[in-house]
Amino acid sequence: MAKPSTSIKKKPAPKKPAAPPQAAAAFDRALPEIEALSPDRLITINLDIPRAVSQVLGVLPGLVALRPAIAEEFQKHDIALLDRLETYALAAWHAHLVYLSSRDPESALKPLVAEAVPLREDLLSDAEALARRGLLDAETVAEIRAGQGHIDTANDLVALSALFGESWCEIADRTAATEEEVKRAGEIGPQLLAALGVKEHGAGPGPTEAADRRARAFALLVHAYDQTRRAVAYLRWDEEDADTIAPSLYKGRGRAASSSDAAAAPEDAAPPGAAAPAPPGAGPAVAPPNTAAPGQR
């Protein structure tokens, strides 16, 4: 097979998660897999789930574009993991919101709204200024600006936190936005959505069940994304753009990274073409199917 040779010219930008109804529907679709997941496949939640979801949704179009090449090159690769990646991301997002509401079902909505609305506007104004200078993706910023209502405000804050956080090293000295504001946006967005959900639907599952489902949904997402990254790393070895197409979920966890699920990050992904480290309990990592060393392909 003649592999694609064009390099990726535009770095994918994080996207804001879907509205709660779409996320809930995705969770329902993934629920059989969530409930059937063996406990030994669960992994430590050591990154920020909202940011991870935003990142996966942002890179998804580029991954889908590579689907035919992945399916042809790796005939034993489980391409269904890529096909279900959006479902897993939104299911993890929904499970995270339910978990937040189970921890603090009495969160006061008005104070959250009072803080969220001006924070969104401040960060959005700064993002627009950075976009005009080519330092942030203008299309992503415009999409965030189009949001209306409390649900969009909450999702917009998640997207803004991910967008600033991803490029913080490059923009920290060129924006009025502070590290604390970026981190707070990543925290208050999910809190606001959780509070809106409790107001509309009442409290959901208890804390133990909610935590278990969140852990299972998170494990499904990370496994599917990691397996897809491994295929992309091999496929795009010569172009050296695999980390742009499918960046590690654990990158950018330094300054401006939200700490709501903070723990020590694991070793980053293996170099392109190498087997990625297996998550705890997932068994030994193996190289992508039908692979050969660079120069032997």
Sequence and secondary structure as in RCSB ss.txt:
>XXXX:A:sequence
MAKPSTSIKKKPAPKKPAAPPQAAAAFDRALPEIEALSPDRLITINLDIPRAVSQVLGVLPGLVALRPAIAEEFQ
KHDIALLDRLETYALAAWHAHLVYLSSRDPESALKPLVAEAVPLREDLLSDAEALARRGLLDAETVAEIRAGQGH
IDTANDLVALSALFGESWCEIADRTAATEEEVKRAGEIGPQLLAALGVKEHGAGPGPTEAADRRARAFALLVHAY
DQTRRAVAYLRWDEEDADTIAPSLYKGRGRAASSSDAAAAPEDAAPPGAAAPAPPGAGPAVAPPNTAAPGQR
>XXXX:A:secstr
         S         HHHHHHHHHHHHHHHHH  GGG     S HHHHHHHHHHHHHHHHHTHHHHHHH T
TS THHHHTHHHHHHHHHHHHHHHHHHH TT  HHHHHHHHHHHHHHHHHHHHHHHHTTSS HHHHHHHHT  HH
HHHHHHHHHHHHHHHHTHHHHGGG S  HHHHHHHHHHHHHHHHHHHHHHH   S HHHHHHHHHHHHHHHHHHH
HHHHHHHHHHTTTTT HHHHS  TTTT STT   TT          TTS     TTS      TT   TT  
